[in-house]
Amino acid sequence: MPASGLVTALEPVMRACSGTWIAHGSGSADRETVDRNDRIRVPPGEGSYTLRRVWLQPEEDRGYYYGFSNEGLWPLCHIAHARPEFRVADFDQYLRVNRRFADVVVEEAGGADPIVLVQDYHFAPLPRLIRERLPRATILTFWHIPWPTAERLGICPWDRALIEGLLGSSIVGFHTQEHCNNFLESVDRILEARIDRERQSVVPGGRETMVRPYPISIEWPSRWAEQAPPVGVCRATVRADLGLPPGALLGVGVDGLDYTKGIVERFLAVERMLERWPEWLGKFWFAQIASPSRTLIERYGAFGEEVERVAARISGRFGATGAILPSCCSARTTSRRPSSSSTARPTSATCRASTTG
């Protein structure tokens, strides 16, 4: 199971409902495990659903995934004070890959009216591409990241293409009502389409697309938690692994190593706490677990180095009288990008900031 929020949320749905998950095959053993039709039944030994692999060339992956999706759309939508970078060549690959996925969706549909669930900002053009070939399909799209304001969306040279692609959906879902409102305002500013504010829908060319908030969640109770030892045993094991005394208070962060997650700001908050309340020195520790993400993008490598640097500085400042555990995530702790349903486990690392006093 890859360390992916999308996989964590959706994989239990696939296990419960069956069907086919169409995913890029980027794992080192993906080609060896599929059959001659590029399919494999998963999870191993259970076979609840089918995984269909799509193979991409390195230049396609660079332009579609690393380029347009993660150097362009990701910072644009997160408003993380990181400049989005849009390149024509990247968008060309983005469209090309979306067409490839549309081909596979049609191939796997097995009929004229399938239910298709499209996931995330990697596939904005895909709903329309599917709609053109399967007009009776029920197409549900969920956008896993924020949708920006209409003004900010205008930074993207292909804002119109993104919206037109998503409006191929029967329903477009976002995390919050605010994101829905931003999407409707973007449609109002960029397209000639009738918007029904009461129904929260858009009618482009006579067919209605609903816009709805669906706060995403995870499977609960988790089958992993059900299989874990008792809480007391888990706590004792974690403290022993980190070399902490039995009564230590431990704060924990679990995130992808990404500049939108507030990891550095979290460390600085711990530093400020210890400045204001020094009585917590020697009593409070903080551990950050961070899975390396998008390591081929220069900005992410620099961010990993910044996380290491800040953690080491804070640990050094407050750890003079105790043991320092400066191990941290960095650009050197890398792994291949996990595919959307890969069986390979990505490398993760632990940051310990303001460790002891």
N, C-alpha and C positions, 0 to 999 in steps of 0.2 A: 504494500500500500504506500503510494507516494505521500509526502507531507504536503498535501494540497487541500485547501479549504473547500474547493469545488468538489474534489473526489470524496472528501469526508461527508459532505452534505448529500451528494447524489448517489453514491454507491449503495447505501441502504435502500434507496428507492428502486434502483435496478434489481437488487436482490429480491425485493418484495413483488415487483411488477413484471419482471422478466423483460424481454425485448432485446434490442441490439444497441450497443454503445459503439459509436463510430469515433475512433480516436487516432491521432497521429502515432505511428510506431517509431519511437525514438530510442527505446531501450536496446542495449547491446544484444539481447537474446530474443527480441521480438520476432524477427524473421524465422528463427529456429523453432519457435513454439506454435506458429499458426499453421493451419492446413493449407491446401493448395488454393483455397478461396480467400486466404488472408483472414480467416476467422479462428477463434478459439473460445471454448466454453470456460467461463470463470464464475466464481472463484475456484481454484483447483480442488478437485474432490467433491465439489458441490454443484457446479454448473448451473447457477441460477439464471444467467443471462449470457448473451453472446457478445464478444468483443471483436469488432471488425477494424482491422488496421488500415491506415492510409499512409503510404510511403511518400516522403518529401525529399527533394534534393537539398543539399546544404544551402544553396543560394536561395531556395524557396523558404527554408526555415529562417535564414537570416533576415530576409526582407519582410516576410509575413509575421513572424513571431517576435524576433528581437527588434526589428526595425519599426514597422508601422504600429504594431500592437503595443510594444513595450517602451519604445523611445518616443512614440507619438501619442497614442490614445491614453496610455496609463498615466503619465504626468498631466496631460490635458484634463482628464476627468477627476483626478485626485486633488487638484489645486495644491500641490505640495511644494510650491516655489521652486520647481524644477522646470526648466524650459523644454517644452515639447519640440521634438525634431521631426519634421515631415519631409520625406523625399519621394519624388515621383517613382523611382525604381522600387522603393518599398511598397508603395500603394499598388503598383502593378503586380507585385508578387502576392500581396494581400488578396487582390481580386482573383488572381490565378488559383490560389489555394482554396478560396471559397468556392470557386467553380468545381474544383476537384471534389470537394466534400459534397457539393450538390449532386454530382454524378453518382457518388456512392450512396447517398440517401435515396435517390430514385431507384438505384439498383436493389437496395435492401428493403424498400418499401413493400414490395410484394402485392401492391394493389393501388387503386386510384385515390383512396381516401385514408391514408395512414395518419396516425397521431405522431407528430415530430416535435421533440423538445430540443431547442437550440440554446446553447449555453455560451454566454459571455461576449466580451468585446472583440474576441478574435473572429467573430462570425456575423458582423453587422450586415453584410450584403446577402448572407445565406438565405434568410426567410424569403426574400423576393425571388432569388434564383430558384428555390424549391417551388414557390407559388406559380411561377411561369410554366413549370413542367407538371406540377400536380395541383391544379386549381382547386380541387375538392379536399385537399389535405387540411387537417387541423394543425396549425403551426403555433407552438407556444415558445416564446423567447424570454429568457431571463438574463438581465444585464447585471453581472455580479459586482460591478463597481459603481461609484456615484455617476449620475448624469449631470453634466455641468450646466451652467446658465447658458442662455442663448448667445449672450455676448462672448462668453469664453469659447463656446463651441465654434464660433465664427473664426477662431484662430486656425482651425483645420481647413485646408483647401478643399476637402472632399466632404464637408458637413452635409451637403444635400444628398450625396450618395449614401452616407451612413443612415440618414433618416428614411430615405426611400427604401433602403434594404430592410430595415426593421419593420416598416409598415406593410411588408409582405406577411407579417404574423397575424394570427387570429387574436392573440393576446400578447402584449409586451409587458413584462414584469420588472419592477425595480424594488430595491430594499425599502424605500420610504416614500411617503406621499410627496415630500419635497422633490425627490428625484422625478416622480411622475409629473409634477407641476412644471419642472424645468424642461422635461421632454415636450410637453404640450406647448409651452412657450416657444421652444425651438421650432416645432412644426409650424406654429403660427407665423413665425418670423421668416422662415426659409422656404416653405412650400405653399402652393395654392391647394388647400384642402379644407374641407368642412370639419370643424372641431365642435363636438357636443360636450360642453363643460359639465352638464348635469350627469351624463352617462360616462364621462371621462373616456371619450373615444374619439377616433379620427376616422373620417370617411374619405379616403383617397380613391377617386374614380369609382365610387358606388359601393365599395366593399368596406365594412366597418372593422377597425382594429381597436380592441379594448386596451386601456392602459391602467394597470393595477399595481398597488404596493403588496409585496409578499415578503415580509421580513424572513430571511432565510434562517434555518436552524440546523441542528445536527441530530442524529439518532439518539434518543434517550428513552429508557436507560441504555447506555452503551454496552454492547456485548463485551467490549474490552474491559470496562469497569466491572462487569459481572464476573469476569474471570480473574480479576486481580486479587491479591491477598488482602486481608483486613487493613483498614486505614492505618492503624497503629504500626503494623509491620511495614507498610509502605513508607511511612514517615521515618521510621528508624533506619530503613535501608537507604533512603535518600541522604539522611544526615551522615550516615557512615560513609557513603560514596563520596561525599563532599568534604569529609573530615571535620564535621561540625559537632559541637557538644550536644548531648541529649536535649537540653532545654532551649536550643537556639530557635529564634524566630526567623523564618525563611520566606522571603518574597520571591516569586517565580514569574517570569515572562516567557511565553511560548509564541513565537512569530516566525514568519519568513524573514530573511535578512534583506529588508526592503526599507527605503527611506521614507515610505508613507506610514510605517508602523510606530513611529515615535520611540524607537529604542534608545537613541542618544538622549532624548528629552527625559525619558524614564530614569536613565542613569543620573542625569543632572538633578532630578527631583530627589533621588536617594542622597546625593551629595548635599543638597540643601537641607534635607532632614537631619543629617548627621552634624551639619554646622549649627543648626538651631537647637538640637537636642542631643548633645554629646553623650548623655547618659546611655544612649543606645549602642555606643561603641562596644564591641565585644558581645553584644546580645542579638544584633540583627545582621543578616546576610541577604544578599540578593543574587539570584542566579538567572541568567537569561539563556534560554535555549533558542537557537536561531538556525533554521535550515537555509543553506545557501540558495540563492535565487538568481536566475538570469545572469550567471557569472561571466558570460561573454560580452556583456555591456559594460563599458568602462566606468560609468557612473556607479554601478553596483560594486565593482571592485574597490573603488575609492571609498564608498560608504563602509564596506567591511573593514577597511583599514582605519577609518575614523572611529568605528565602534570599538575596535581593539585599543586604539590610542586613548579614548576617553575612559574605558574600563580600567586600563593599566594606570592611568593618572590618578583616578579616584581611589583605586585599591592601594596605590603607593602612598597617597596622602593620609589615609586613615588606617593603614595596616602596619605601621611601624612597630607596634608592640605585639603583633601576633602573626600567624601564618598567612602568607599571601598565596592565593590560588589564581594566577593571572591568565589561565587558559581562556581563549576567546575565539569567537568566530571571525573569519577573515576571508579575503579573496583567495588565500592559498588553500582554504578548506573548500574544495569544489566538488561538484558532481555533474553528471549530465543532467540536463533539464528533464524531469520526469514527464512522461507522456500523461495524457489525461486519465489513463487507467493502467499505468505500468505496474508490473509486479516488482520492479527494482526499488529498493529503499534508498532515498537520497542521503548523502552524508549530512550529519548535523553536528553542531559544535555548541559548547557551553561558554557563556561569558559570566564571570563572577565579578561583580563590582562592589566596592565598599565592603570587603569581605569580613575583616575582623578588626577589633580594636585592642 
